Amino acid sequence: MDEEGSAVENLSPETLVTVKIDGKTQEIPLKEALEGYQRQSDYSRRMNELRQEKASFEQEFEAVRTERQQYATLINALDAQLKELMPQEPDWERLHREDPLNFPLVEKQWRDYQSRLAATKAEKERLSYLQNREEQGRLQSIVDQGRQYLMKQIPEWNDPNKWNEARAALKEYGQKVGYTEQELMQAYDPRAIIVLEKARKFDQLMSKRPQPDKRIVTGK
């Protein structure tokens, strides 16, 4: 072992070492520096694991969604084909009277056909429900992220009362400048909301600007 290695091993845990914390140079015990390094190393490792898990989840989710879309396309095609080939419902009373031997077979075939139609309809409704739920979840995630962005850009909106007041004022101002209520309800981009808020405040400020005396301007 060389001299440098021996010197490192002989260092006391209380030996002061120079480190940079938040851009400032400080002296702290070696033990504390090593513990801080270990915590940072563990934190970085965990964050990398979370990023990898998130990427893997997103890939799997996208694969499932693509597969579901393909399946929905097949179900819609099958439903359309069944409806296109749908025979006319027999006159059951007449069939029973004129062809009693084949009546049970025809009746079974009709029931089977109606069962297939009902099954494809139910499957279409199930897929539609899943897609709508996913879309609602996606929109809610966008809304939550947008809300966090807004609260960071305009901290006073963290107060629920001020946030509700701001929403009401923005809705009124937005409709005043030409937005429909539906368009405002679908304003998910927080940057657009901030621009609208700045425009609202500017117009409010300009409306309170002192106006020149018309008598002085006209000389009357």
C-alpha positions as CSV (number, residue, x, y, z in Angstrom):
1,M,0.0,0.0,0.0
2,D,1.4,3.4,-0.9
3,E,1.8,6.4,1.5
4,E,-1.2,8.2,0.1
5,G,-3.5,5.2,0.8
6,S,-2.1,4.9,4.3
7,A,-2.7,8.6,5.0
8,V,-6.4,8.3,3.9
9,E,-6.9,5.2,6.1
10,N,-5.4,7.0,9.1
11,L,-7.8,10.0,8.8
12,S,-10.0,10.5,11.8
13,P,-13.8,10.7,11.2
14,E,-13.7,14.1,12.8
15,T,-11.0,15.4,10.5
16,L,-12.2,18.6,8.8
17,V,-12.4,18.4,5.0
18,T,-13.3,21.2,2.6
19,V,-16.5,20.8,0.5
20,K,-18.7,23.0,-1.5
21,I,-22.4,23.2,-0.4
22,D,-24.9,25.3,-2.3
23,G,-22.0,27.1,-4.0
24,K,-20.3,27.9,-0.7
25,T,-17.0,26.4,0.4
26,Q,-17.3,24.9,4.0
27,E,-15.3,22.7,6.3
28,I,-17.2,19.8,7.8
29,P,-16.1,16.5,9.5
30,L,-15.0,13.7,7.2
31,K,-17.7,11.4,8.6
32,E,-20.5,13.9,7.7
33,A,-19.0,14.4,4.2
34,L,-19.0,10.6,3.6
35,E,-22.6,10.2,4.9
36,G,-23.7,13.1,2.7
37,Y,-22.0,11.5,-0.3
38,Q,-23.7,8.2,0.5
39,R,-27.1,9.8,0.8
40,Q,-26.6,11.6,-2.5
41,S,-25.5,8.4,-4.1
42,D,-28.5,6.5,-2.8
43,Y,-30.8,9.4,-3.9
44,S,-29.3,9.5,-7.4
45,R,-29.6,5.7,-7.8
46,R,-33.2,5.7,-6.7
47,M,-34.1,8.5,-9.0
48,N,-32.5,6.6,-11.9
49,E,-34.5,3.5,-11.0
50,L,-37.8,5.6,-10.9
51,R,-37.0,7.1,-14.3
52,Q,-36.4,3.7,-15.7
53,E,-39.6,2.3,-14.1
54,K,-41.6,5.3,-15.5
55,A,-40.2,4.8,-19.0
56,S,-40.9,1.0,-18.9
57,F,-44.5,1.7,-17.7
58,E,-45.1,4.3,-20.4
59,Q,-43.9,1.8,-23.1
60,E,-46.1,-0.9,-21.7
61,F,-49.1,1.4,-21.5
62,E,-48.6,2.6,-25.1
63,A,-48.3,-1.0,-26.3
64,V,-51.5,-2.0,-24.5
65,R,-53.3,1.1,-25.9
66,T,-52.2,0.3,-29.4
67,E,-53.3,-3.3,-29.0
68,R,-56.7,-2.2,-27.7
69,Q,-57.2,0.2,-30.6
70,Q,-56.4,-2.6,-33.0
71,Y,-58.9,-4.9,-31.2
72,A,-61.5,-2.1,-31.2
73,T,-61.1,-1.8,-35.0
74,L,-61.7,-5.5,-35.4
75,I,-64.7,-5.5,-33.2
76,N,-66.2,-2.6,-35.1
77,A,-65.6,-4.4,-38.4
78,L,-67.2,-7.6,-37.1
79,D,-70.2,-5.6,-35.8
80,A,-70.6,-3.9,-39.2
81,Q,-70.4,-7.2,-41.0
82,L,-72.9,-8.9,-38.8
83,K,-75.4,-6.0,-39.3
84,E,-74.8,-6.0,-43.1
85,L,-75.5,-9.8,-43.4
86,M,-78.3,-9.7,-40.9
87,P,-81.3,-11.7,-42.3
88,Q,-84.9,-10.7,-42.0
89,E,-86.6,-12.1,-38.9
90,P,-88.8,-15.0,-39.9
91,D,-92.6,-15.0,-39.4
92,W,-92.4,-17.5,-36.6
93,E,-96.0,-18.4,-36.5
94,R,-96.1,-19.1,-40.2
95,L,-92.8,-21.0,-40.1
96,H,-94.1,-23.2,-37.3
97,R,-97.2,-23.9,-39.2
98,E,-95.6,-24.6,-42.6
99,D,-92.3,-26.2,-41.6
100,P,-92.5,-27.5,-38.1
101,L,-89.5,-29.9,-38.6
102,N,-87.0,-27.1,-39.4
103,F,-88.6,-24.6,-37.0
104,P,-86.3,-25.5,-34.1
105,L,-83.1,-25.3,-36.3
106,V,-84.1,-21.9,-37.7
107,E,-85.0,-20.6,-34.3
108,K,-81.6,-21.7,-32.9
109,Q,-79.8,-20.1,-35.7
110,W,-81.7,-16.8,-35.1
111,R,-80.9,-16.9,-31.4
112,D,-77.2,-17.6,-32.1
113,Y,-77.1,-14.7,-34.5
114,Q,-78.7,-12.3,-32.0
115,S,-76.3,-13.5,-29.3
116,R,-73.3,-12.6,-31.5
117,L,-74.8,-9.2,-32.2
118,A,-75.3,-8.6,-28.5
119,A,-71.8,-9.8,-27.7
120,T,-70.1,-7.4,-30.2
121,K,-72.3,-4.5,-28.9
122,A,-71.3,-5.2,-25.3
123,E,-67.7,-5.5,-26.2
124,K,-67.8,-2.2,-28.1
125,E,-69.4,-0.5,-25.1
126,R,-66.8,-2.0,-22.8
127,L,-63.9,-0.7,-25.0
128,S,-65.5,2.7,-25.3
129,Y,-65.8,2.9,-21.5
130,L,-62.1,2.0,-21.1
131,Q,-61.0,4.6,-23.7
132,N,-63.2,7.3,-22.1
133,R,-61.8,6.5,-18.7
134,E,-58.2,6.7,-20.0
135,E,-58.9,9.9,-21.7
136,Q,-60.4,11.4,-18.6
137,G,-57.4,10.3,-16.6
138,R,-55.1,11.8,-19.2
139,L,-57.0,15.1,-19.1
140,Q,-57.0,15.1,-15.3
141,S,-53.2,14.6,-15.3
142,I,-52.8,17.5,-17.7
143,V,-55.0,19.7,-15.5
144,D,-53.1,18.7,-12.3
145,Q,-49.7,19.5,-13.9
146,G,-51.1,22.8,-15.3
147,R,-52.4,23.7,-11.8
148,Q,-49.0,23.1,-10.3
149,Y,-47.3,25.2,-13.0
150,L,-49.8,28.1,-12.3
151,M,-49.3,27.9,-8.5
152,K,-45.5,28.1,-9.1
153,Q,-45.8,31.1,-11.5
154,I,-48.4,32.9,-9.4
155,P,-47.9,31.9,-5.8
156,E,-50.9,33.9,-4.5
157,W,-53.2,31.5,-6.3
158,N,-52.2,28.8,-3.8
159,D,-54.8,30.5,-1.6
160,P,-58.1,28.7,-2.6
161,N,-60.1,31.9,-2.2
162,K,-57.8,33.9,-4.4
163,W,-57.7,31.1,-6.9
164,N,-61.5,31.0,-7.1
165,E,-61.7,34.8,-7.5
166,A,-59.1,34.6,-10.3
167,R,-61.0,31.9,-12.1
168,A,-64.2,33.9,-12.0
169,A,-62.4,37.0,-13.2
170,L,-60.6,35.2,-16.0
171,K,-63.9,33.5,-17.1
172,E,-65.6,36.9,-17.2
173,Y,-62.7,38.6,-19.0
174,G,-62.3,35.7,-21.5
175,Q,-65.9,35.9,-22.6
176,K,-65.6,39.6,-22.8
177,V,-62.8,39.4,-25.3
178,G,-64.5,36.7,-27.4
179,Y,-63.9,33.3,-25.9
180,T,-66.8,31.0,-25.5
181,E,-67.5,29.3,-22.2
182,Q,-66.7,25.9,-23.8
183,E,-63.3,27.2,-25.0
184,L,-62.5,28.5,-21.6
185,M,-63.5,25.2,-20.0
186,Q,-61.0,23.4,-22.3
187,A,-58.1,25.8,-21.7
188,Y,-55.6,23.3,-20.4
189,D,-52.4,25.1,-21.3
190,P,-51.3,27.1,-18.2
191,R,-49.2,29.4,-20.3
192,A,-52.3,30.6,-22.1
193,I,-54.0,31.2,-18.8
194,I,-51.1,33.3,-17.6
195,V,-51.2,35.4,-20.8
196,L,-55.0,35.9,-20.4
197,E,-54.4,37.0,-16.8
198,K,-51.7,39.5,-17.8
199,A,-54.0,40.9,-20.5
200,R,-56.9,41.2,-18.0
201,K,-54.7,43.1,-15.5
202,F,-53.4,45.4,-18.2
203,D,-56.9,46.2,-19.4
204,Q,-58.0,46.7,-15.8
205,L,-55.0,49.1,-15.3
206,M,-55.8,51.0,-18.5
207,S,-59.4,51.4,-17.6
208,K,-58.4,53.2,-14.3
209,R,-56.0,55.6,-16.1
210,P,-57.0,59.2,-15.6
211,Q,-58.8,60.6,-18.6
212,P,-58.0,64.0,-20.0
213,D,-60.6,66.8,-19.3
214,K,-62.5,67.1,-22.6
215,R,-63.2,70.8,-21.9
216,I,-59.4,71.5,-21.9
217,V,-58.9,69.5,-25.1
218,T,-61.7,71.1,-27.0
219,G,-61.1,74.6,-25.5
220,K,-64.6,74.9,-24.1
